[in-house]
Amino acid sequence: MAKIKISEVGIVPRTPNTPNVEGATLPLGIATQFGKAVGSLGKVIEDIALENKAEEDANEASDVIAGVNQKITEAKAKYNRSKKTEDVFNFGNDLDNIEFEASNKNVEAAVKKYIRSKKNSLGLQLGNEIITRSVEASEFKKDNDLNSYIRMQTSNNAVDRIEGFRNYENFWKSADNLKFYGETKLNQKKKEKDQLLLKNIYIKKIDNNDLDLTDPKVIEQIKKDFGPVGAKGILDKARTKTISDVLISDQQQVAEEKKTVETQLNNFAVIINNINNSKIDKDAATPTLDQVYDLYQVGSLNTAQYNAILNFIAKDDFTEDKDMLDLINTQIVAAATVKDFDDLQAALNGDKGILDKVSPENVVEFNTIIEKYRKDTGKFNDYKLYSEKLKVDVKDVKGLFSSGAQSAENKDKSINALQDYNRFINQNYSPQDAYLKVIGSLTEKDLPKPEKLPMPTGITITDMKQVINKNPDTAQDAFESKLTTAYKNGTINIEEYREGIKRLDFVFDVLSVRKQIFGEEKSANGKFKYMGGFGSVPKGEEKKEAESGNVFSETINKIGSGIGMFD
């Protein structure tokens, strides 16, 4: 049998040597610097995180403030007609009690700081307005008092004449009146009233046949007292004018009537708003029927307003006459002068036929619109423009679009849209922004089509389509740059440049609204729906589409007659 020989191992294991790492040792200075660098990096990251958090807080605060601004506007509106200085403090308390939600203390602090700043600035503004209204009311009362004393001095009753004379003289001696008017103004006021008193005395004598107008000396004395022009007026009108007619000139009568109308409108609006608030908040203060009646008794409400309030309180719903609403909207847009506004406001204030057919809330809305644009024709032109644009969107342009049942449907949509439009206007939205708010609630078929909007000078629909489809996020900037270059080169003038910027803003605002509604939804041709014709203009049809894009401008010219902005 073979044997396997096992030999001893001759290799001796070696003890492993310890590696020499002396050269690999990190010097202490470098190690320290490295540690600091690592620490610094952590600080940088921490700072970035803090900075980002601050930015997030600032963004949140901005969003919260947007909602707070509406509450601030509503709070100030409560005191727009106030003559009480205490309402400045009431307004401040209202702002202090504004409620809002914030995710953390930093956001809360930022919003509160903003409210404090508005409280200070608007409180000062409100205080000045209240003082002005109070002074005007005081001047009006004092003037009426003086006129009353003058009437008493020419009364047929001897006691009244004595009292009138005493009150008249004491008025000019009063330290309070000297302080109120100042010496210069008080002296001027006395000259005016002394002249009026003298005039009244002459007329009274004429009415009592105590003055012989055939006597040349009498005529001469009248001319001496009033001058040739003033004397002619007295001699011509004395026999036909009553004393009260002379005391209160036509201008004063109009002013007094206007103040009465304004007071009645303000009281009506306040009562209606309070009643509406009480329907939402059962604890909200609202005037009693007795209080409303008292206001009616003293002339602070007219009969038509009083009846409208009674009906509003008694009835849970109100059926409005759509034709009347449409007529009022049309009349507002058609107004061309301050007198047109005054006549319309007078009708809204006292015409039973209107107040029986229009809800009190809408009466208030219409009156607020009239007050807003009575003397601001520039902004009123924009108001008219976008109100007519809404009618075009819902196909409610008489004689141009539909008839029959479809026409009635379009009219209803138009009236509803204009009611929303007026409400946003009265919430201090600009006409363009109010229009954009309204179209956000329209149906797809009623939304304005971008390709139908008026294009800026030198920019075609095809240009719009190409640039927007290439990069919609930068398209507006690109077109603005193009317009700027054209103006610099003299291709367009300053008016075309300004108008072009305005039209661009409008076009892209409409696109933004459409995008909010359609989102990323695409049509059958694969184009985004919100782009409308900008996403699907076929080649070779630029001319046809460009002509189509002028439909709105042409329509406005037909129905607006000088509305302005997109002429």
C-alpha positions in Angstrom: 0.0 0.0 0.0 1.4 3.4 -0.9 2.2 5.8 1.9 1.6 9.4 1.9 4.5 11.2 3.5 3.6 14.5 5.3 6.6 16.9 5.5 6.9 19.6 8.1 6.4 23.1 7.1 9.6 25.0 6.7 8.3 28.4 6.4 8.3 30.5 9.6 5.5 33.1 9.9 6.6 36.6 10.0 5.2 39.1 12.5 3.4 41.9 10.6 5.0 45.3 10.7 3.1 48.3 12.0 2.5 50.7 9.1 4.3 54.0 9.3 1.6 56.7 9.1 3.7 59.5 10.3 3.5 61.2 6.9 -0.2 60.8 6.7 -0.9 62.7 9.9 -3.2 65.8 9.3 -1.6 68.9 10.8 -3.5 70.5 13.6 -4.0 73.8 11.8 -5.5 72.2 8.8 -7.7 70.0 10.9 -9.0 73.1 12.7 -9.7 74.9 9.4 -11.5 71.9 8.0 -13.7 71.7 11.1 -14.5 75.4 10.8 -15.4 74.9 7.1 -17.7 72.1 7.9 -19.3 74.2 10.7 -19.6 77.2 8.3 -21.4 75.0 5.7 -23.9 74.0 8.3 -24.4 77.7 9.1 -24.9 78.5 5.5 -27.5 75.7 5.1 -29.2 77.0 8.3 -29.2 80.5 7.0 -30.7 79.4 3.7 -33.4 77.5 5.5 -34.2 80.5 7.7 -34.2 82.8 4.6 -36.6 80.5 2.8 -38.9 80.3 5.8 -39.0 84.1 5.9 -39.9 84.2 2.3 -42.6 81.7 2.8 -44.0 83.7 5.7 -43.9 86.9 3.6 -45.8 85.1 0.8 -48.4 83.8 3.3 -48.7 87.3 4.9 -49.3 88.8 1.4 -52.1 86.4 0.8 -53.7 87.0 4.2 -53.4 90.8 3.6 -55.3 90.5 0.3 -58.3 89.2 2.3 -57.8 91.7 5.1 -57.9 94.6 2.6 -61.5 93.8 1.7 -62.5 93.8 5.3 -60.7 97.2 5.8 -62.6 98.6 2.8 -65.9 97.4 4.2 -65.1 98.9 7.6 -64.3 102.3 6.2 -67.4 102.3 4.0 -69.5 102.3 7.2 -68.4 105.8 8.0 -68.2 107.4 4.6 -71.0 109.8 5.5 -70.3 110.2 9.2 -70.1 113.6 10.8 -69.1 112.3 14.2 -65.5 112.4 15.3 -66.0 109.4 17.6 -66.4 107.3 14.5 -62.6 107.6 14.0 -62.2 105.6 17.2 -65.0 103.2 16.1 -63.2 102.6 12.8 -60.0 101.9 14.7 -61.8 99.4 16.9 -63.3 97.7 13.8 -59.8 97.3 12.4 -58.4 96.0 15.7 -61.1 93.3 15.7 -60.5 92.1 12.2 -60.1 88.3 12.3 -57.7 86.4 10.1 -55.9 83.0 10.1 -52.1 82.7 10.2 -49.9 79.6 10.4 -47.4 81.1 12.7 -46.5 84.2 14.9 -44.3 85.7 12.2 -47.1 85.8 9.7 -49.5 87.1 12.4 -47.1 89.9 13.3 -46.7 91.0 9.7 -50.4 91.1 9.1 -51.1 93.0 12.4 -48.3 95.5 11.5 -50.0 96.1 8.1 -53.4 96.6 9.8 -51.9 99.1 12.3 -50.4 101.1 9.4 -53.8 101.2 7.6 -55.4 102.1 10.9 -53.1 105.1 11.2 -53.3 106.3 7.6 -57.0 105.7 6.9 -57.9 106.9 10.4 -56.3 110.2 9.7 -58.0 110.4 6.3 -61.4 109.5 7.8 -60.9 112.1 10.5 -60.2 114.8 7.9 -63.3 113.7 6.0 -65.5 113.8 9.1 -64.3 117.2 10.1 -64.9 118.5 6.5 -68.5 117.1 6.5 -69.1 118.5 10.0 -67.9 122.0 9.0 -70.0 121.9 5.9 -73.1 120.9 8.0 -72.4 123.7 10.5 -72.0 126.3 7.8 -75.2 125.1 6.2 -77.1 125.4 9.5 -75.6 128.8 10.4 -76.6 130.1 6.9 -80.1 128.9 7.4 -80.3 130.5 10.8 -79.2 133.9 9.4 -81.8 133.6 6.6 -84.4 132.8 9.3 -83.5 135.9 11.2 -83.7 138.0 8.1 -87.2 136.7 7.4 -88.3 137.5 10.9 -87.0 141.1 10.6 -89.4 141.7 7.7 -92.3 139.8 9.3 -95.7 141.5 9.7 -95.6 140.4 13.4 -93.9 143.0 15.6 -92.6 140.4 18.1 -91.0 138.4 15.3 -89.3 141.5 14.0 -87.8 142.3 17.4 -86.6 138.7 18.0 -85.2 138.5 14.4 -83.3 141.8 14.9 -81.9 140.6 18.3 -80.9 137.2 17.0 -79.3 138.7 13.9 -77.2 141.2 15.9 -76.2 138.6 18.5 -75.0 136.3 15.7 -72.3 138.7 14.6 -71.2 139.4 18.2 -70.9 135.7 19.1 -67.4 134.6 20.1 -68.2 131.1 18.9 -69.1 132.4 15.4 -65.9 134.5 15.3 -63.9 131.4 16.2 -65.7 129.3 13.6 -65.4 131.7 10.6 -62.4 133.8 11.5 -62.6 137.6 11.5 -62.1 138.0 7.7 -64.7 135.5 6.7 -67.2 136.6 9.3 -67.0 140.2 8.1 -67.4 139.0 4.5 -70.4 136.9 5.5 -72.0 140.0 7.3 -71.6 142.1 4.2 -73.4 139.5 2.2 -76.3 139.1 4.7 -76.6 142.8 5.3 -77.1 143.2 1.5 -79.6 140.4 1.5 -81.4 142.0 4.5 -81.6 145.3 2.7 -82.9 143.7 -0.4 -85.5 141.9 1.6 -86.6 145.1 3.3 -87.1 146.8 -0.1 -89.1 143.9 -1.5 -91.2 143.8 1.6 -92.0 147.4 1.2 -92.9 146.9 -2.4 -95.2 144.0 -1.5 -96.9 146.2 1.2 -97.2 149.1 -1.2 -95.0 151.2 1.1 -92.6 152.1 -1.6 -93.4 154.4 -4.5 -91.5 153.1 -7.5 -92.6 156.1 -9.5 -90.6 158.4 -7.4 -87.2 159.0 -9.0 -85.5 159.5 -5.6 -86.6 156.0 -4.6 -85.2 154.5 -7.8 -82.0 156.5 -7.3 -81.7 155.2 -3.7 -82.2 151.6 -4.8 -79.5 152.1 -7.5 -77.2 153.6 -4.9 -77.7 150.7 -2.5 -77.4 147.9 -5.1 -75.8 149.3 -8.2 -77.4 149.4 -11.6 -77.4 145.7 -12.1 -78.6 144.8 -8.6 -81.3 147.5 -8.7 -82.7 146.2 -12.0 -83.1 142.8 -10.6 -85.0 144.1 -7.6 -87.2 146.4 -9.6 -87.9 143.7 -12.2 -88.5 140.8 -9.9 -89.7 142.3 -6.6 -93.4 142.2 -7.5 -93.3 138.5 -8.6 -90.9 137.1 -6.1 -91.8 136.1 -2.6 -89.6 136.8 0.3 -88.5 133.2 0.6 -87.7 133.1 -3.2 -85.4 136.0 -2.7 -83.7 134.7 0.4 -83.0 131.4 -1.2 -81.6 131.7 -4.7 -82.2 129.1 -7.3 -78.7 127.9 -6.7 -79.2 127.6 -3.0 -82.5 125.7 -3.6 -80.8 123.2 -5.8 -78.0 122.7 -3.3 -80.5 122.2 -0.5 -82.5 119.7 -2.6 -79.3 117.9 -3.5 -78.3 117.6 0.2 -81.8 116.3 1.0 -81.5 113.7 -1.7 -78.0 112.7 -0.6 -79.2 112.3 3.0 -82.2 110.2 2.0 -80.0 108.0 -0.2 -77.5 107.5 2.5 -80.2 106.6 5.1 -81.8 104.3 2.6 -78.5 102.5 1.9 -77.6 102.2 5.6 -81.0 100.7 6.5 -81.0 98.2 3.6 -77.4 97.1 4.5 -78.4 96.7 8.1 -81.4 94.6 7.2 -79.3 92.4 5.0 -76.7 91.9 7.7 -79.5 91.0 10.2 -80.6 88.2 7.9 -77.2 86.7 8.1 -76.3 87.6 11.7 -79.3 87.5 14.0 -77.4 89.6 16.6 -76.6 92.4 14.1 -78.2 95.8 15.0 -81.0 96.8 12.7 -83.4 99.8 12.9 -86.9 99.1 14.2 -90.1 100.0 12.2 -90.6 102.8 14.7 -87.2 104.2 13.9 -87.7 103.9 10.2 -91.0 105.8 10.6 -89.4 108.5 12.6 -86.9 109.1 9.8 -89.7 109.2 7.3 -91.6 111.7 9.4 -88.7 114.2 9.6 -88.0 113.9 5.8 -84.9 111.8 6.1 -86.6 109.2 3.9 -89.1 110.0 1.1 -92.4 108.1 0.7 -91.2 105.8 -2.1 -88.1 104.8 0.0 -90.2 104.3 3.1 -92.6 102.0 1.3 -89.8 100.1 -0.3 -88.2 99.5 3.1 -91.5 98.2 4.6 -91.9 95.8 1.7 -88.3 94.7 2.0 -88.8 93.9 5.7 -92.1 92.2 5.3 -91.2 90.0 2.3 -88.5 87.3 2.2 -88.1 87.5 -1.5 -88.4 90.2 -4.2 -89.2 89.6 -7.8 -87.4 92.1 -9.9 -88.4 93.4 -13.3 -85.6 92.4 -15.6 -86.7 95.0 -18.2 -86.4 97.8 -15.6 -82.9 96.6 -14.6 -81.9 96.5 -18.2 -83.3 100.0 -18.8 -81.4 101.4 -15.8 -78.1 99.8 -16.9 -78.7 101.3 -20.3 -79.4 104.8 -18.9 -76.3 104.7 -16.8 -74.1 103.8 -19.8 -75.9 106.5 -21.9 -75.3 109.3 -19.3 -73.2 112.1 -20.8 -73.4 114.9 -18.3 -73.7 115.4 -14.6 -77.3 116.4 -15.1 -78.0 113.0 -16.7 -76.7 111.4 -13.5 -78.7 113.7 -11.3 -81.9 113.0 -13.2 -81.3 109.2 -13.0 -80.4 109.4 -9.3 -83.6 111.4 -8.6 -85.6 108.7 -10.3 -83.9 106.0 -8.3 -84.5 108.0 -5.2 -88.1 108.9 -5.5 -89.9 107.1 -8.4 -92.3 104.6 -7.0 -92.5 102.8 -10.4 -88.8 102.0 -10.1 -88.6 101.2 -6.4 -91.5 98.8 -6.8 -89.7 96.9 -9.6 -86.0 97.0 -8.5 -84.7 95.4 -5.3 -83.4 97.8 -2.6 -80.0 96.2 -2.8 -79.8 97.0 -6.6 -81.1 100.5 -6.0 -78.2 101.0 -3.6 -75.7 99.5 -6.1 -76.9 101.8 -8.9 -76.7 104.9 -6.7 -73.2 104.0 -5.7 -72.1 103.6 -9.3 -73.6 107.0 -10.1 -71.8 108.7 -7.2 -68.5 107.0 -8.2 -68.5 108.2 -11.8 -70.5 111.4 -11.6 -67.4 113.6 -12.0 -64.8 111.1 -13.3 -65.4 110.8 -17.0 -62.1 109.1 -17.7 -62.8 106.1 -15.5 -66.5 106.2 -16.5 -65.5 105.6 -20.1 -63.7 102.4 -19.0 -66.8 101.4 -17.0 -69.0 101.8 -20.2 -66.5 100.0 -22.3 -66.4 96.8 -20.3 -70.1 96.8 -19.5 -70.7 96.8 -23.3 -68.0 94.2 -23.7 -70.0 91.9 -21.3 -73.1 92.4 -23.5 -71.1 91.4 -26.6 -69.8 88.3 -24.8 -73.3 87.0 -23.9 -74.7 88.1 -27.4 -77.0 90.8 -25.9 -76.5 93.5 -28.5 -79.8 94.5 -29.9 -80.3 93.9 -33.6 -76.9 92.3 -34.1 -77.1 88.8 -32.7 -80.2 86.7 -31.7 -83.9 87.1 -31.4 -86.9 85.4 -29.8 -86.3 82.9 -26.9 -82.5 83.1 -27.4 -82.6 86.9 -27.2 -84.5 86.7 -23.9 -82.0 84.2 -22.5 -79.1 86.4 -23.6 -80.7 89.4 -21.9 -81.1 87.5 -18.7 -77.4 86.5 -18.8 -76.4 90.1 -19.6 -78.4 91.5 -16.7 -76.9 89.0 -14.3 -73.4 89.7 -15.6 -73.9 93.4 -15.2 -75.2 93.1 -11.7 -72.1 91.1 -10.8 -70.0 93.7 -12.6 -71.6 96.6 -10.7 -71.1 94.8 -7.4 -67.3 94.3 -8.1 -67.0 98.0 -9.2 -68.5 99.0 -5.9 -66.0 96.8 -4.1 -63.3 99.1 -5.7 -62.3 96.8 -8.5 -61.2 98.7 -11.7 -63.6 98.2 -14.6 -61.1 95.9 -16.3 -60.6 93.8 -13.2 -64.3 93.7 -12.5 -64.9 92.5 -16.1 -62.2 89.7 -15.7 -63.9 88.6 -12.4 -67.3 88.3 -14.2 -66.1 86.4 -17.2 -64.5 83.9 -14.8 -68.1 82.7 -14.1 -69.4 82.6 -17.7 -70.1 79.4 -19.6 -67.6 78.2 -22.2 -69.6 79.5 -25.1 -69.9 83.0 -23.6 -66.2 83.4 -22.7 -64.5 86.0 -24.9 -62.4 84.5 -27.6 -58.8 85.8 -27.6 -58.7 86.0 -31.4 -61.7 88.3 -31.4 -60.0 90.9 -29.1 -58.5 94.1 -30.6 -54.8 93.6 -31.4 -52.1 96.2 -30.7 -50.9 98.2 -33.7 -48.3 96.2 -35.7 -49.1 92.8 -34.1 -51.3 90.4 -36.0 -53.2 87.3 -34.8 -50.6 85.1 -36.6 -47.9 86.9 -34.6 -49.8 86.1 -31.4 -50.3 82.5 -32.3 -46.7 81.9 -33.2 -45.1 83.6 -30.1 -47.7 82.3 -27.6 -47.4 78.7 -28.9 -43.6 78.9 -28.8 -43.4 80.1 -25.1 -46.7 81.4 -23.5 -44.8 82.4 -20.3 -42.7 85.0 -22.0 -45.0 86.0 -24.8 -46.3 89.2 -23.2 -42.8 90.4 -22.4 -41.8 89.7 -26.0 -44.7 91.7 -27.5 -44.1 94.6 -25.1 -40.5 94.6 -26.2 -41.6 94.7 -29.8 -43.9 97.7 -29.2 -41.1 99.5 -27.3 -38.8 99.0 -30.3 -41.4 100.2 -32.7 -41.9 103.3 -30.7 -38.2 104.0 -30.5 -37.9 103.5 -34.2 -40.8 105.9 -34.9 -43.0 103.2 -36.4 -45.8 104.0 -33.9 -46.5 107.2 -32.0 -46.9 107.6 -28.2 -50.7 107.1 -28.3 -50.4 103.9 -30.3 -47.7 102.8 -27.9 -49.8 103.4 -24.8 -52.9 101.8 -26.4 -50.8 98.8 -27.5 -49.6 98.1 -23.9 -53.2 98.4 -22.7 -54.5 96.0 -25.3 -51.7 93.5 -24.6 -52.5 93.6 -20.9 -56.2 93.0 -21.7 -55.5 90.1 -24.1 -53.2 88.3 -21.7 -55.6 88.9 -18.7 -58.4 87.2 -20.8 -56.0 84.3 -21.6 -55.3 84.0 -17.9 -59.0 83.8 -17.0 -59.5 81.2 -19.7 -56.6 79.2 -18.5 -58.0 79.1 -14.9 -61.2 77.7 -16.4 -59.9 75.3 -19.0 -56.6 74.4 -17.3 -54.5 72.0 -19.5 -57.6 70.7 -21.3 -57.0 70.3 -25.1 -59.4 70.4 -28.0 -59.7 67.8 -30.8 -56.8 69.4 -32.7 -54.5 68.9 -29.8 -54.3 72.6 -28.9 -54.9 74.0 -25.4 -58.5 75.2 -25.2 -57.7 78.3 -23.2 -55.7 79.7 -26.2 -58.8 79.7 -28.4 -58.0 80.8 -31.9 -54.4 81.6 -30.9 -53.7 77.9 -30.9 -55.4 77.0 -34.1 -55.1 79.8 -36.7 -54.6 78.1 -40.0 -51.8 79.3 -42.3 -52.9 81.7 -45.0 -55.9 82.9 -43.0 -54.1 85.7 -41.2 -56.2 88.4 -43.1 -59.5 86.7 -42.4 -58.6 86.3 -38.7 -57.3 89.8 -38.4 -60.5 91.1 -39.8 -62.4 89.0 -37.3 -60.3 90.4 -34.5 -61.8 93.8 -35.2 -65.4 92.7 -34.6 -65.3 94.0 -31.0 -63.9 97.4 -31.9 -66.5 97.8 -34.6 -69.3 96.7 -32.3 -68.2 99.1 -29.6 -68.2 102.0 -32.2 -71.8 101.0 -33.2 -73.3 100.8 -29.7 -70.9 102.9 -27.6 -70.5 106.0 -29.7 -67.2 107.4 -28.2 -66.6 105.0 -25.4 -63.0 105.4 -26.1 -60.4 102.9 -25.0 -60.4 100.5 -28.0 -61.5 102.9 -30.7 
